[in-house]
Protein backbone atom coordinates (compact mmCIF):
# COMPACT_ATOMS: atom_id res chain seq x y z
CA UNK A 1 0.00 0.00 0.00
CA UNK A 2 1.11 3.57 -0.70
CA UNK A 3 0.93 5.06 2.78
CA UNK A 4 2.25 8.51 1.95
CA UNK A 5 2.35 10.92 -0.98
CA UNK A 6 4.97 13.68 -0.93
CA UNK A 7 4.69 16.60 -3.32
CA UNK A 8 6.89 19.27 -4.80
CA UNK A 9 5.08 22.63 -4.84
CA UNK A 10 6.01 24.95 -7.74
CA UNK A 11 4.55 23.73 -11.05
CA UNK A 12 3.29 20.61 -9.25
CA UNK A 13 0.57 21.91 -6.93
CA UNK A 14 1.07 25.65 -7.48
CA UNK A 15 0.52 27.02 -10.99
CA UNK A 16 3.53 29.26 -10.58
CA UNK A 17 3.47 30.68 -14.10
CA UNK A 18 -0.15 31.85 -13.86
CA UNK A 19 0.43 33.14 -10.34
CA UNK A 20 3.49 35.15 -11.38
CA UNK A 21 1.64 36.67 -14.33
CA UNK A 22 -1.24 37.74 -12.12
CA UNK A 23 1.13 39.27 -9.57
CA UNK A 24 3.24 41.09 -12.17
CA UNK A 25 0.15 42.58 -13.82
CA UNK A 26 -1.17 43.81 -10.47
CA UNK A 27 2.22 45.23 -9.50
CA UNK A 28 2.46 47.15 -12.76
CA UNK A 29 -1.04 48.57 -12.24
CA UNK A 30 -0.08 49.72 -8.74
CA UNK A 31 2.98 51.59 -10.07
CA UNK A 32 1.81 52.54 -13.53
CA UNK A 33 2.99 56.12 -13.22
CA UNK A 34 6.53 55.14 -12.19
CA UNK A 35 6.70 52.41 -14.84
CA UNK A 36 5.07 54.43 -17.62
CA UNK A 37 8.05 54.07 -20.00
CA UNK A 38 7.32 50.35 -20.37
CA UNK A 39 3.94 49.03 -21.62
CA UNK A 40 2.08 46.81 -19.18
CA UNK A 41 2.30 43.68 -21.33
CA UNK A 42 6.01 44.22 -21.92
CA UNK A 43 6.58 44.51 -18.16
CA UNK A 44 4.80 41.20 -17.52
CA UNK A 45 6.56 39.37 -20.35
CA UNK A 46 10.00 40.66 -19.36
CA UNK A 47 9.30 39.76 -15.75
CA UNK A 48 8.46 36.19 -16.78
CA UNK A 49 11.41 35.82 -19.13
CA UNK A 50 13.95 37.06 -16.62
CA UNK A 51 12.48 34.89 -13.85
CA UNK A 52 13.17 31.86 -16.09
CA UNK A 53 11.29 29.42 -13.86
CA UNK A 54 12.91 30.78 -10.71
CA UNK A 55 16.51 30.68 -11.93
CA UNK A 56 16.98 34.43 -11.33
CA UNK A 57 15.89 35.80 -7.97
CA UNK A 58 13.55 38.78 -8.13
CA UNK A 59 16.13 41.37 -7.05
CA UNK A 60 17.95 40.63 -10.31
CA UNK A 61 14.69 40.58 -12.28
CA UNK A 62 13.70 44.03 -11.09
CA UNK A 63 17.16 45.54 -11.52
CA UNK A 64 17.31 44.31 -15.11
CA UNK A 65 13.87 45.67 -16.00
CA UNK A 66 14.48 49.09 -14.46
CA UNK A 67 17.93 49.35 -16.05
CA UNK A 68 16.73 48.25 -19.48
CA UNK A 69 14.00 50.89 -19.55
CA UNK A 70 16.00 53.58 -17.66
CA UNK A 71 13.38 53.78 -14.91
CA UNK A 72 14.42 55.69 -11.80
CA UNK A 73 11.05 56.70 -10.35
CA UNK A 74 10.94 53.48 -8.33
CA UNK A 75 13.72 51.30 -6.92
CA UNK A 76 14.20 47.52 -7.17
CA UNK A 77 14.02 47.01 -3.41
CA UNK A 78 10.52 48.47 -3.21
CA UNK A 79 9.32 46.06 -5.90
CA UNK A 80 11.13 43.13 -4.29
CA UNK A 81 9.62 43.86 -0.88
CA UNK A 82 6.16 43.84 -2.44
CA UNK A 83 6.88 40.51 -4.06
CA UNK A 84 8.09 38.95 -0.81
CA UNK A 85 5.11 40.14 1.21
CA UNK A 86 2.38 40.02 -1.43
CA UNK A 87 2.97 37.22 -3.92
CA UNK A 88 1.08 34.66 -1.85
CA UNK A 89 -2.16 36.59 -2.45
CA UNK A 90 -1.90 35.65 -6.15
CA UNK A 91 -0.95 31.99 -5.72
CA UNK A 92 -3.22 29.65 -7.67
CA UNK A 93 -3.34 25.89 -7.46
CA UNK A 94 -3.77 23.75 -10.54
CA UNK A 95 -7.34 22.62 -11.32
CA UNK A 96 -8.60 19.88 -9.04
CA UNK A 97 -6.00 20.46 -6.30
CA UNK A 98 -8.40 20.69 -3.35
CA UNK A 99 -10.50 17.73 -4.48
CA UNK A 100 -7.44 15.57 -5.15
CA UNK A 101 -5.91 16.28 -1.74
CA UNK A 102 -9.19 15.58 0.05
CA UNK A 103 -9.58 12.29 -1.83
CA UNK A 104 -6.08 11.13 -0.92
CA UNK A 105 -6.64 12.01 2.73
CA UNK A 106 -9.97 10.16 2.72
CA UNK A 107 -8.14 7.08 1.44
CA UNK A 108 -5.93 7.22 4.52
CA UNK A 109 -2.75 8.42 2.80
CA UNK A 110 -0.45 10.78 4.65
CA UNK A 111 0.60 13.88 2.73
CA UNK A 112 3.89 15.77 2.74
CA UNK A 113 5.60 18.57 0.84
CA UNK A 114 9.23 19.29 -0.03
CA UNK A 115 9.90 22.59 -1.78
CA UNK A 116 13.16 24.26 -2.70
CA UNK A 117 13.02 27.95 -1.84
CA UNK A 118 13.11 30.62 0.81
CA UNK A 119 11.43 30.49 4.19
CA UNK A 120 8.89 31.76 5.21
CA UNK A 121 8.16 32.88 1.61
CA UNK A 122 7.42 29.37 0.33
CA UNK A 123 5.46 28.47 3.45
CA UNK A 124 3.13 31.45 2.91
CA UNK A 125 2.68 30.49 -0.73
CA UNK A 126 1.78 26.94 0.28
CA UNK A 127 -0.71 28.14 2.88
CA UNK A 128 -2.37 30.29 0.21
CA UNK A 129 -3.31 27.16 -1.74
CA UNK A 130 -5.85 26.26 0.95
CA UNK A 131 -4.81 22.65 1.49
CA UNK A 132 -2.18 22.91 4.25
CA UNK A 133 -4.49 21.32 6.83
CA UNK A 134 -4.16 17.98 5.04
CA UNK A 135 -0.35 17.88 5.22
CA UNK A 136 1.54 16.25 8.07
CA UNK A 137 5.04 17.33 6.98
CA UNK A 138 6.13 20.47 5.11
CA UNK A 139 9.83 20.98 4.39
CA UNK A 140 11.20 24.21 2.89
CA UNK A 141 14.80 23.93 1.76
CA UNK A 142 16.09 27.17 3.33
CA UNK A 143 14.63 26.20 6.70
CA UNK A 144 16.06 22.68 6.41
CA UNK A 145 19.51 23.86 5.27
CA UNK A 146 19.52 21.64 2.16
CA UNK A 147 17.84 21.37 -1.21
CA UNK A 148 16.46 18.62 -3.40
CA UNK A 149 17.94 16.34 -4.66
CA UNK A 150 19.99 16.04 -1.44
CA UNK A 151 18.94 12.62 -0.06
CA UNK A 152 18.72 14.00 3.46
CA UNK A 153 15.74 16.24 2.74
CA UNK A 154 13.82 13.25 1.39
CA UNK A 155 14.95 11.17 4.36
CA UNK A 156 13.64 13.82 6.76
CA UNK A 157 10.26 13.92 5.05
CA UNK A 158 9.92 10.14 5.25
CA UNK A 159 10.93 10.17 8.91
CA UNK A 160 8.38 12.85 9.80
CA UNK A 161 5.67 10.87 8.06
CA UNK A 162 6.96 7.66 9.70
CA UNK A 163 7.06 5.69 6.45
CA UNK A 164 9.75 3.84 4.51
CA UNK A 165 10.77 4.87 1.02
CA UNK A 166 8.95 1.95 -0.60
CA UNK A 167 5.74 2.99 1.17
CA UNK A 168 5.78 6.50 -0.32
CA UNK A 169 5.42 8.15 -3.70
CA UNK A 170 6.87 11.51 -4.70
CA UNK A 171 5.12 13.81 -7.19
CA UNK A 172 7.13 16.55 -8.88
CA UNK A 173 8.01 18.35 -12.10
CA UNK A 174 11.81 18.46 -12.06
CA UNK A 175 13.39 15.31 -13.54
CA UNK A 176 16.60 15.60 -11.53
CA UNK A 177 15.65 17.29 -8.27
CA UNK A 178 12.29 15.55 -7.86
CA UNK A 179 12.20 12.30 -9.84
CA UNK A 180 15.79 11.07 -9.53
CA UNK A 181 16.07 12.53 -6.04
CA UNK A 182 13.06 10.57 -4.80
CA UNK A 183 13.97 7.37 -6.64
CA UNK A 184 17.41 7.44 -5.04
CA UNK A 185 15.63 7.10 -1.69
CA UNK A 186 13.64 4.06 -2.82
CA UNK A 187 10.47 5.98 -3.60
CA UNK A 188 8.38 5.67 -6.74
CA UNK A 189 8.17 9.01 -8.51
CA UNK A 190 5.33 10.51 -10.56
CA UNK A 191 6.22 13.17 -13.09
CA UNK A 192 4.22 16.38 -13.64
CA UNK A 193 5.11 17.57 -17.17
CA UNK A 194 5.31 21.28 -18.03
CA UNK A 195 6.85 23.52 -20.67
CA UNK A 196 10.23 23.62 -18.93
CA UNK A 197 10.59 19.82 -18.79
CA UNK A 198 8.05 18.33 -21.22
CA UNK A 199 9.05 14.72 -20.59
CA UNK A 200 10.86 12.41 -18.20
CA UNK A 201 11.48 8.91 -19.53
CA UNK A 202 12.58 7.40 -16.21
CA UNK A 203 9.59 8.42 -14.05
CA UNK A 204 7.44 5.59 -12.68
CA UNK A 205 4.28 7.32 -13.90
CA UNK A 206 3.11 10.60 -15.42
CA UNK A 207 0.31 12.82 -14.12
CA UNK A 208 -0.73 15.66 -16.42
CA UNK A 209 -3.89 16.45 -14.43
CA UNK A 210 -4.00 16.45 -10.62
CA UNK A 211 -7.54 15.10 -10.75
CA UNK A 212 -6.16 11.84 -12.12
CA UNK A 213 -3.59 11.30 -9.36
CA UNK A 214 -5.72 9.16 -6.99
CA UNK A 215 -6.51 6.74 -9.84
CA UNK A 216 -2.83 6.62 -10.84
CA UNK A 217 -1.89 5.66 -7.28
CA UNK A 218 -4.51 2.94 -7.14
CA UNK A 219 -3.25 1.59 -10.45
CA UNK A 220 0.32 1.55 -9.13
CA UNK A 221 -0.86 -0.40 -6.07
CA UNK A 222 -2.65 -2.98 -8.19
CA UNK A 223 0.28 -3.53 -10.56
CA UNK A 224 2.38 -6.65 -9.85
Secondary structure as UniProt FT lines:
FT   STRAND          4..7
FT   TURN            11..13
FT   HELIX           16..30
FT   TURN            31..37
FT   HELIX           40..51
FT   TURN            52..55
FT   HELIX           58..68
FT   TURN            69..70
FT   HELIX           76..86
FT   HELIX           87..90
FT   TURN            95..96
FT   HELIX           97..106
FT   TURN            107..108
FT   STRAND          110..115
FT   TURN            119..120
FT   HELIX           121..128
FT   TURN            129..130
FT   HELIX           132..134
FT   STRAND          137..140
FT   HELIX           141..144
FT   TURN            148..149
FT   HELIX           151..161
FT   HELIX           165..167
FT   STRAND          168..172
FT   HELIX           175..180
FT   HELIX           181..183
FT   TURN            184..186
FT   STRAND          188..191
FT   TURN            201..202
FT   STRAND          205..206
FT   HELIX           210..212
FT   HELIX           213..222
//
